[in-house]
Amino acid sequence: MRSVSMIFNKNGNAFVKFNATPFTSKNSNKFARGFADQAVKSGEKLRAVVFQPEVQQKQRKKQDIFAEAGVTLVPSLRLKEAVALGEALGYDVVLSDVIQLKQFYRGSFFGKVKLEEIKQLVDQNKANALIINHKLNYIQESKLRELFPDVKIFDRAGAFLEILSQRAQTRNAKLHIELAALKEKKRSVIQLYEADYEPDGNPLAGVPETKWQVQWRAVLERERKVMRELDEMKNQKIEERQQRQKIPIIACVGYTNTGKSTLVNKLANASQPTGPQPFSVLEPAIVNYTLPGGTKALILDTVGFIGELYEVLSYSFRQTLDEILLSDVLLHVRDIAHPESEYQKVNVQHILKRLYLGDHLTGNNHIEVWNKTDLVDKGQLNSMLSDSKISTAVAPVSAKTGEGVDALASRIEKIIQQWKPQGASTSQTTSTQASAV
């Protein structure tokens, strides 16, 4: 099957272009995302500008979850996270700023005056990429590409998917990311199709309906192939889980860059890769762990979450989420020193609840781990823990220094003694666990 893409004429109308490149698994991920190729030469650092758009009166559903939790969104902190995404992509972020808007425009996202200002800034800074820390629909993204033909355009979801695509190593991880990208592409086809039809349902001139159907079928066909391959891998994972079903599993979840891998290393004396950049871990890693009383267990080091990207997360991290569902103990690891720690907590809880994993957050097998306490003033930390409800529900630790880690291990062991799967043995050998991994 030939691949298809969108081109625009001078009037801004979209047409389907049939490419000679075969639609294969090697190029399907790029096709699904629609990102332009931009090679990075050895030793050359590409430049990016990052903007955090803020409208005066947002009417977003996701803001309700923050309002209910008493969390105030701080634009400067949202911008800081967007800069981290740009740096994780490999760009040198030469300019970052919060853009105040009266409203979002459906067709171009920004108004004409603001677009001209952005164009000047992009040109002045000789930027290779423009990152908008917000969700853009296909029409908005296409208009920006038309205005910036030599600049790579990323919205929040696009930047996230690109980071995952760059760092994915295994076939399983690559397929999950491609599936998420294909879901995004399907929404793009629908948006572009609807935009080129008049309200009465009559298509605009030059946009044959059959070509939209061809593109839709191309995406669906690739999606089915990806899902079939993932199903085969899932069956293999089920067999592995059955082998380790008598071994307690401890799952570490949390926002990206909260120190989950560092905590796993400290608990289990392991050597999981860690790093300051987001998404150091892209697949769930299982580590052998012996509890203080001698009970053999497995610790699941999961992929870090990121805020306000539920749909993308649900597909790209499906394997991680399936593993969490089968865990016996859930450790929600928080960076308690982060200025947006509450925002991160609400996002993680929202994602898990939307994916029907909320029971793990309310059950007795859940521990909220306050990590990085070494970065918090002791008086402030004691004040935060003075609330009896909080002090009994959380475990303050510093994975870096080891403070509080032994107490956390004891709490985990108590939960496992209560929730230990029937028939579980405390003398499972390391070789048995290794085969399960």
Residue, then its C-alpha position, 0 to 999 in steps of 0.5 A: m500500500r502507498s502512503v498518503s500525506m496532506i499538502f495545502n494550496k495557496n488558499g489553505n485547502a487540504f489535498v491528499k498526496f500519494n507518496a511512492t514510499p511503501f507503507t511499511s513498519k519502518n516508516s509507519n511511525k513517522f507517517a502516523r505522527g506526521f512529523a517532518d524529518q530533521a537530521v541532527k548533524s554530528g556536533e550540531k545543536l539544534r535550537a528551539v523556542v518554547f511557549q506556554p500559552e495561557v488564556q484569561q478564562k480557560q474552560r477546560k474539563k481537566q482544570d476541574i480536577f485541579a480546582e477540586a484538589g485546591v491546586t493552582l496551576v502556575p504558568s511559569l512552572r508549566l513553562k519550565e516543564a515544557v523547556a525540560l521536554g525540549e531539552a529532552l528532545g535534544y534541542d538547545v532552548v534559546l527562548s522560552d516565555v508565557i504567552q497571554l491570550k484572550q482566546f484560542y482560535r480554532g483555525s490557527f490557535f493564535g491570532k494574526v498579531k500574535l502569530e506575527e510576533i511569534k514569527q519574528l521571535v522564531d526568525q530572530n533566534k534562528a530556531n529549528a523547532l517551535i514547541i507549544n506546550h498545549k494540545l493543538n488540533y491538526i488544523q492548527e498544527s498545519k497552519l503553523r507548519e504553513l507559516f513556519p515551513d522550515v521549522k519543526i512544530f511540536d505541541r505537548a503530545g507531539a513532543f512527548l511522543e517524539i521523546l518516547s520514539q527517540r528513546a524506545q529500544t525494544r520492539n514492544a516499546k516501539l509498537h506501543i508508541e506507534l499505536a499511540a501515534l496512530k490514535e493521534k493520526k486518526r483524530s487528525v484525519i477526522q478533524l481535517y475531513e470535517a474542516d473541509y466540509e461545509p456545514d450542509g455536508n457538501p465537500l469543498a472543491g478539490v477534496p474527493e471523499t474517496k481519498w479521505q477514505v483511503q487515508w483512513r483505511a491506511v491508518l486502520e490497516r496499520e493499527r490492526k497490524v500493530m495490535r495483532e503483534l502486541d496481542e502476541m507479545k501480551n500472551q507471552k507476558i501472561e505466561e511470564r506473569q503466571q510463572r511469578q504469580k506466587i511472588p509478591i509484586i511491588a509497583c512504583v508509580g509516579y510523575t516523571n523524574t520523581g526518583k522512582s528508579t533511584l528508590v528501587n535501586k536503594l531498596a533492592n540494591a539494584s542498578q536501574p538507569t537513572g537521570p535528571q531528564p524526563f522518561s529515563v525509563l520507557e518500559p516496566a523493569i522488574v527487579n529482584y528484592t528481598l524484604p527485611g524478613g527474608t520474603k522474596a518479592l519483585i519490584l516493578d519500576t514503571v514509566g513516569f507519567i506526565g500531566e494532561l496527556y491521558e489519551v497518549l499515556s493510555y496507549s503508549f504505557r499500556q504494558t506498564l498499566d497492565e503490570i500495575l493492575l496485578s501488583d500487590v503493593l503500590l508505591h506512589v512516589r512523589d517529589i515532595a520538594h517540587p513546587e508542583s508536587e500537588y499538581q503532579k499527584v493529582n495528575v497521577q491519581h487522575i490517570l490511574k482512576r481513568l484507567y480503572l486503577g483507582d482502587h489501588l490508590t484507596g486500598n490498604n496496599h497503597i503507600e504514598v512515598w514522599n521522596k527527596t526529603d533531603l531537599v526540604d527544610k526539616g521544620q517545613l517537613n515536620s509541619m507538613l507531617s503534623d496532620s495525623k491523617i497525612s503522617t499515617a498515610v505517607a512514608p517520607v524518604s530520601a532515596k538519595t541518602g537512604e533516610g527512611v528507606d528501611a522504615l518504608a521496607s518494613r511497611i511494605e513487608k507488613i502489607i505483603q504479610q496481609w495481602k500475600p497471594q495464597g500459596a506464596s512462599t518466602s523461599q522463592t529462589t532468585s533463579t525462579q524470579a530471574s526466569a520470570v523477568 
